[in-house]
Amino acid sequence: MRSLTHWVLTTFASPIGIVILAALDSTLFFWLPFGIDAAAVVLSMRGVAPWWAVALLASGGSVAGALATFWMGNKVGDAGLERFASTRYLASAGKRIER
């Protein structure tokens, strides 16, 4: 367990790791509660990068992940949404939005 923890900290508590973790955290496929927060604190405390650079890296990664999610949703479109949710559920969700 100690080696796994060491691997996670050394991987994600680096400048490129912050960007990757923030991008993954902003997608629909990966979610780690307080993961990016903890990695940013560890990276800032280690003094590898200034705190403002860590914040910029995390923000840039988060925007990249959100753009990837938006792009996937745009490609799938409304027709592809029916593969993931039933037509009845989508119809009831549409009625709630219109109100």
Residue pairs with C-beta under 8 A, 6 or more apart in sequence:
9 42
11 17
12 18
12 20
12 21
12 35
12 39
13 39
13 42
13 43
13 46
13 48
14 43
14 48
15 43
15 48
15 49
15 53
15 54
15 57
17 39
17 43
18 36
18 39
18 40
18 43
18 54
18 57
18 58
18 61
19 57
19 58
19 60
19 61
19 64
20 61
21 32
21 35
21 36
21 39
21 61
22 36
22 57
22 58
22 59
22 60
22 61
22 62
22 64
22 65
23 61
23 62
23 64
23 65
23 68
24 30
24 32
24 65
25 31
25 32
25 35
25 36
25 62
25 65
26 61
26 62
26 63
26 64
26 65
26 66
26 68
26 69
27 65
27 68
27 69
28 69
36 58
36 62
40 54
40 55
40 58
43 49
43 54
44 50
44 51
44 54
49 57
81 90
82 90
